[in-house]
Amino acid sequence: MARLRSPTPFSGHSVLESRTKQKPVVALVRKRQEHGGKGDVIMVVDLVQLRTFVAVAEELHLTRAAERLHISQSAASAHIRAIEERLDTQLFLRTNRNLELTRAGQLLLSKANALLNEAALFTSFAREIRGKVDGTVTLGIGSEPVASRLGNIIAALRAKHPLIGVDLRALHSSATLHGLKAGELDVGLLLSRPLEPGFVYYTLMPVKFRIAGPCAWKAQIESAGWPELARLPWITPTDSSLAYAARLYQLFADNGLEPNTVVSFDNASIGRALLPNGVGMMLIREEHARQGERDGYLALSPLGEVEFSLFIAHLESRGNDPLIRAVMEAAADAWPELKKVAGMQ
């Protein structure tokens, strides 16, 4: 009988990349000695590598994790290999083209998240003690930069606090929340619902979405019920965890239907780029839908109008961080109607 091949341990690229220019940040981790050794061994773990482990564990995809962290795939691979060697523990298995967490990896993930959160809180507390507002703030941007008044926020921040640098990351809303939890981000702009515990959300504005499609199908789109809409070709998000994606699928599910997806995307601007060519239907922001209608290449369905709120959010535990307060003051200047909403407890 042929033997079944076991999943192979995680193995990355053979070429190691140089570390980031940042000085390595480390944490002390206890590991119980084996083979009769007494006491615990204290090991030094690089928090940059630990952050990479969390990103790969959440994405289960090396390339996506590297993109999320804005590092190369070979650097991410080197980080995982280094932390596995440091801990003398296998964290991932590669099965076909996918990654899976080992049992040890699953157990360490929550500890890693807690450690990264504590590191972020430690840095925040140090800034509070100094009372000096400087450093770099990292913002995750999961929405339209113009509509979110991002430029106004950054201009107000720089005017009041010229010693603060800004690092902007283009991420969808779910990745922004993951980044905030893992300490990769300080503040996030996102389309979501305030459901995550441990966050403070501030409402900026409502954002409406409409079902739109090629103008050549105008009569059909405007008269179609849900069954007819479902049968048309659709351009849909790859990640169903996105708030508006989940709502799109729910609109059809409420009618016992699924959209006929012919193209999927992981960035809404890519999907919108296909609309003028008549590729299919899409749920898009109303301002884009109206502009396409005025320009004569889109038709809008009277069904399926959806509204979400645009939020700016940060971890509740970091509310006293001078960098966070500075960003929120700048956001209040750009959005006088800013309203605080507590996350789910």
URKA-V533170 format. One record per residue. RES is the residue in one letter. PSI is psi in whole degrees, -180 to 180 (999 if undefined). D_LAST is the distance of its C-alpha to the last C-alpha in Angstrom with 2 decimals. Layout:
res=RES psi=PSI d_last=D_LAST
res=RES psi=PSI d_last=D_LAST
//
This chain:
res=M psi=133 d_last=54.71
res=A psi=140 d_last=52.89
res=R psi=140 d_last=50.07
res=L psi=138 d_last=46.61
res=R psi=131 d_last=45.37
res=S psi=153 d_last=42.20
res=P psi=139 d_last=39.54
res=T psi=148 d_last=40.58
res=P psi=159 d_last=38.58
res=F psi=132 d_last=36.94
res=S psi=128 d_last=39.70
res=G psi=-162 d_last=39.51
res=H psi=154 d_last=42.22
res=S psi=-20 d_last=45.08
res=V psi=119 d_last=45.17
res=L psi=139 d_last=42.95
res=E psi=156 d_last=41.79
res=S psi=152 d_last=41.77
res=R psi=165 d_last=38.56
res=T psi=164 d_last=36.87
res=K psi=-13 d_last=38.50
res=Q psi=148 d_last=35.60
res=K psi=140 d_last=36.33
res=P psi=137 d_last=34.56
res=V psi=134 d_last=31.40
res=V psi=161 d_last=31.24
res=A psi=153 d_last=29.18
res=L psi=130 d_last=30.64
res=V psi=134 d_last=29.87
res=R psi=140 d_last=31.38
res=K psi=128 d_last=33.25
res=R psi=129 d_last=35.05
res=Q psi=148 d_last=38.76
res=E psi=176 d_last=40.46
res=H psi=42 d_last=44.00
res=G psi=4 d_last=44.29
res=G psi=152 d_last=43.17
res=K psi=142 d_last=41.92
res=G psi=-170 d_last=38.66
res=D psi=157 d_last=36.22
res=V psi=133 d_last=37.04
res=I psi=122 d_last=35.12
res=M psi=150 d_last=34.83
res=V psi=126 d_last=34.02
res=V psi=130 d_last=31.64
res=D psi=124 d_last=31.62
res=L psi=-26 d_last=28.15
res=V psi=-44 d_last=29.58
res=Q psi=-38 d_last=30.57
res=L psi=-39 d_last=27.27
res=R psi=-37 d_last=25.50
res=T psi=-42 d_last=28.05
res=F psi=-45 d_last=27.34
res=V psi=-44 d_last=23.63
res=A psi=-44 d_last=24.68
res=V psi=-38 d_last=27.39
res=A psi=-35 d_last=25.23
res=E psi=-36 d_last=22.67
res=E psi=-28 d_last=25.47
res=L psi=37 d_last=28.02
res=H psi=118 d_last=30.57
res=L psi=-43 d_last=32.35
res=T psi=-46 d_last=33.43
res=R psi=-40 d_last=30.06
res=A psi=-42 d_last=28.50
res=A psi=-42 d_last=31.41
res=E psi=-41 d_last=31.03
res=R psi=-37 d_last=27.34
res=L psi=-5 d_last=28.37
res=H psi=44 d_last=31.54
res=I psi=169 d_last=33.86
res=S psi=162 d_last=36.66
res=Q psi=-38 d_last=36.47
res=S psi=-34 d_last=38.98
res=A psi=-43 d_last=36.97
res=A psi=-42 d_last=33.84
res=S psi=-42 d_last=36.14
res=A psi=-38 d_last=37.64
res=H psi=-45 d_last=34.28
res=I psi=-44 d_last=33.38
res=R psi=-40 d_last=36.87
res=A psi=-42 d_last=36.78
res=I psi=-34 d_last=33.55
res=E psi=-41 d_last=34.82
res=E psi=-39 d_last=38.07
res=R psi=-43 d_last=36.44
res=L psi=-9 d_last=34.36
res=D psi=44 d_last=37.23
res=T psi=132 d_last=34.74
res=Q psi=125 d_last=34.71
res=L psi=-28 d_last=31.33
res=F psi=152 d_last=32.32
res=L psi=142 d_last=34.85
res=R psi=117 d_last=36.56
res=T psi=115 d_last=37.35
res=N psi=-114 d_last=39.61
res=R psi=11 d_last=37.93
res=N psi=161 d_last=34.36
res=L psi=144 d_last=32.39
res=E psi=143 d_last=30.58
res=L psi=137 d_last=28.69
res=T psi=171 d_last=30.60
res=R psi=-41 d_last=29.01
res=A psi=-41 d_last=29.14
res=G psi=-41 d_last=27.50
res=Q psi=-43 d_last=24.59
res=L psi=-35 d_last=24.13
res=L psi=-20 d_last=24.52
res=L psi=-49 d_last=22.10
res=S psi=-37 d_last=18.91
res=K psi=-39 d_last=20.95
res=A psi=-43 d_last=22.15
res=N psi=-43 d_last=18.77
res=A psi=-40 d_last=17.83
res=L psi=-42 d_last=21.28
res=L psi=-39 d_last=21.12
res=N psi=-42 d_last=17.86
res=E psi=-38 d_last=19.63
res=A psi=-41 d_last=22.68
res=A psi=-41 d_last=20.96
res=L psi=-39 d_last=19.54
res=F psi=-46 d_last=23.08
res=T psi=-41 d_last=24.67
res=S psi=-44 d_last=22.41
res=F psi=-38 d_last=23.27
res=A psi=-40 d_last=26.90
res=R psi=-39 d_last=26.90
res=E psi=-43 d_last=25.50
res=I psi=-44 d_last=28.33
res=R psi=-33 d_last=30.93
res=G psi=18 d_last=29.79
res=K psi=127 d_last=31.43
res=V psi=91 d_last=29.93
res=D psi=179 d_last=31.44
res=G psi=-167 d_last=30.79
res=T psi=130 d_last=29.54
res=V psi=134 d_last=26.30
res=T psi=122 d_last=25.41
res=L psi=132 d_last=24.01
res=G psi=126 d_last=23.10
res=I psi=109 d_last=24.58
res=G psi=23 d_last=23.61
res=S psi=177 d_last=25.33
res=E psi=122 d_last=28.77
res=P psi=-34 d_last=29.68
res=V psi=-49 d_last=31.88
res=A psi=-32 d_last=29.61
res=S psi=2 d_last=26.70
res=R psi=36 d_last=29.18
res=L psi=-44 d_last=28.69
res=G psi=-40 d_last=32.19
res=N psi=-41 d_last=31.54
res=I psi=-48 d_last=28.45
res=I psi=-40 d_last=30.45
res=A psi=-43 d_last=33.51
res=A psi=-40 d_last=31.72
res=L psi=-47 d_last=30.14
res=R psi=-33 d_last=33.56
res=A psi=-40 d_last=35.37
res=K psi=-31 d_last=33.37
res=H psi=77 d_last=32.83
res=P psi=-14 d_last=35.77
res=L psi=-7 d_last=34.99
res=I psi=126 d_last=31.77
res=G psi=159 d_last=32.39
res=V psi=131 d_last=30.31
res=D psi=115 d_last=29.76
res=L psi=134 d_last=28.73
res=R psi=124 d_last=27.59
res=A psi=109 d_last=27.88
res=L psi=149 d_last=25.10
res=H psi=170 d_last=23.52
res=S psi=-42 d_last=19.85
res=S psi=-38 d_last=18.70
res=A psi=-33 d_last=20.89
res=T psi=-44 d_last=19.53
res=L psi=-43 d_last=15.95
res=H psi=-43 d_last=17.65
res=G psi=-37 d_last=19.75
res=L psi=-43 d_last=17.06
res=K psi=-39 d_last=15.46
res=A psi=-1 d_last=19.03
res=G psi=10 d_last=20.18
res=E psi=-28 d_last=22.71
res=L psi=154 d_last=21.47
res=D psi=-43 d_last=20.47
res=V psi=148 d_last=19.50
res=G psi=142 d_last=19.34
res=L psi=123 d_last=20.61
res=L psi=153 d_last=19.47
res=L psi=115 d_last=19.64
res=S psi=-169 d_last=16.43
res=R psi=145 d_last=13.61
res=P psi=70 d_last=10.31
res=L psi=-22 d_last=8.54
res=E psi=127 d_last=7.98
res=P psi=154 d_last=5.05
res=G psi=2 d_last=7.05
res=F psi=155 d_last=9.09
res=V psi=127 d_last=10.57
res=Y psi=146 d_last=12.61
res=Y psi=122 d_last=15.85
res=T psi=130 d_last=17.72
res=L psi=-50 d_last=21.33
res=M psi=155 d_last=23.08
res=P psi=146 d_last=23.21
res=V psi=123 d_last=24.99
res=K psi=146 d_last=27.15
res=F psi=147 d_last=28.56
res=R psi=153 d_last=31.82
res=I psi=124 d_last=33.77
res=A psi=156 d_last=36.93
res=G psi=-179 d_last=39.97
res=P psi=140 d_last=43.56
res=C psi=-27 d_last=45.74
res=A psi=-21 d_last=48.41
res=W psi=17 d_last=46.26
res=K psi=-53 d_last=45.69
res=A psi=-42 d_last=47.32
res=Q psi=-43 d_last=45.62
res=I psi=-44 d_last=42.12
res=E psi=-24 d_last=42.43
res=S psi=-8 d_last=43.75
res=A psi=140 d_last=41.68
res=G psi=-176 d_last=39.35
res=W psi=-42 d_last=36.54
res=P psi=-41 d_last=39.01
res=E psi=-40 d_last=41.27
res=L psi=-41 d_last=38.48
res=A psi=-32 d_last=37.25
res=R psi=-19 d_last=40.82
res=L psi=156 d_last=41.19
res=P psi=141 d_last=40.58
res=W psi=146 d_last=37.05
res=I psi=114 d_last=35.63
res=T psi=158 d_last=32.05
res=P psi=144 d_last=29.39
res=T psi=-41 d_last=29.58
res=D psi=104 d_last=25.83
res=S psi=-6 d_last=24.37
res=S psi=-14 d_last=20.78
res=L psi=142 d_last=21.39
res=A psi=-47 d_last=19.76
res=Y psi=-28 d_last=23.19
res=A psi=-45 d_last=24.82
res=A psi=-38 d_last=22.49
res=R psi=-38 d_last=23.21
res=L psi=-50 d_last=26.93
res=Y psi=-33 d_last=27.15
res=Q psi=-36 d_last=25.27
res=L psi=-42 d_last=27.85
res=F psi=-41 d_last=30.58
res=A psi=-35 d_last=28.91
res=D psi=-22 d_last=28.56
res=N psi=16 d_last=32.33
res=G psi=31 d_last=32.96
res=L psi=167 d_last=33.90
res=E psi=143 d_last=33.31
res=P psi=148 d_last=34.51
res=N psi=84 d_last=37.69
res=T psi=127 d_last=36.49
res=V psi=-23 d_last=39.47
res=V psi=136 d_last=37.86
res=S psi=157 d_last=34.43
res=F psi=160 d_last=33.08
res=D psi=8 d_last=30.38
res=N psi=124 d_last=30.88
res=A psi=-32 d_last=31.08
res=S psi=-30 d_last=34.07
res=I psi=-45 d_last=36.03
res=G psi=-44 d_last=35.46
res=R psi=-31 d_last=36.49
res=A psi=-20 d_last=39.62
res=L psi=-18 d_last=40.84
res=L psi=-44 d_last=40.69
res=P psi=-20 d_last=43.97
res=N psi=6 d_last=45.77
res=G psi=30 d_last=44.86
res=V psi=-38 d_last=42.97
res=G psi=-170 d_last=40.48
res=M psi=157 d_last=37.69
res=M psi=148 d_last=34.35
res=L psi=115 d_last=31.19
res=I psi=163 d_last=31.32
res=R psi=144 d_last=30.14
res=E psi=-35 d_last=32.13
res=E psi=-36 d_last=33.90
res=H psi=-38 d_last=35.33
res=A psi=-45 d_last=36.24
res=R psi=-38 d_last=38.06
res=Q psi=-42 d_last=39.84
res=G psi=-35 d_last=41.01
res=E psi=-43 d_last=42.23
res=R psi=-36 d_last=44.16
res=D psi=-5 d_last=45.62
res=G psi=16 d_last=46.83
res=Y psi=-1 d_last=45.24
res=L psi=148 d_last=42.20
res=A psi=144 d_last=41.93
res=L psi=139 d_last=38.74
res=S psi=142 d_last=37.71
res=P psi=-9 d_last=36.88
res=L psi=160 d_last=34.23
res=G psi=34 d_last=30.73
res=E psi=128 d_last=29.61
res=V psi=142 d_last=25.98
res=E psi=134 d_last=23.79
res=F psi=171 d_last=20.79
res=S psi=143 d_last=19.41
res=L psi=125 d_last=20.28
res=F psi=155 d_last=17.61
res=I psi=135 d_last=18.03
res=A psi=156 d_last=15.12
res=H psi=167 d_last=14.77
res=L psi=135 d_last=12.71
res=E psi=-36 d_last=10.95
res=S psi=-13 d_last=13.04
res=R psi=19 d_last=16.12
res=G psi=-26 d_last=15.98
res=N psi=2 d_last=19.16
res=D psi=126 d_last=21.10
res=P psi=-35 d_last=24.29
res=L psi=-43 d_last=24.43
res=I psi=-44 d_last=20.99
res=R psi=-39 d_last=21.94
res=A psi=-42 d_last=25.30
res=V psi=-43 d_last=23.97
res=M psi=-34 d_last=21.67
res=E psi=-41 d_last=24.72
res=A psi=-39 d_last=26.81
res=A psi=-38 d_last=24.39
res=A psi=-33 d_last=24.55
res=D psi=-41 d_last=28.33
res=A psi=-30 d_last=28.41
res=W psi=83 d_last=25.94
res=P psi=-24 d_last=26.60
res=E psi=11 d_last=24.34
res=L psi=131 d_last=21.28
res=K psi=128 d_last=18.17
res=K psi=135 d_last=14.81
res=V psi=123 d_last=11.74
res=A psi=143 d_last=8.20
res=G psi=170 d_last=6.27
res=M psi=135 d_last=3.79
res=Q psi=999 d_last=0.00
//
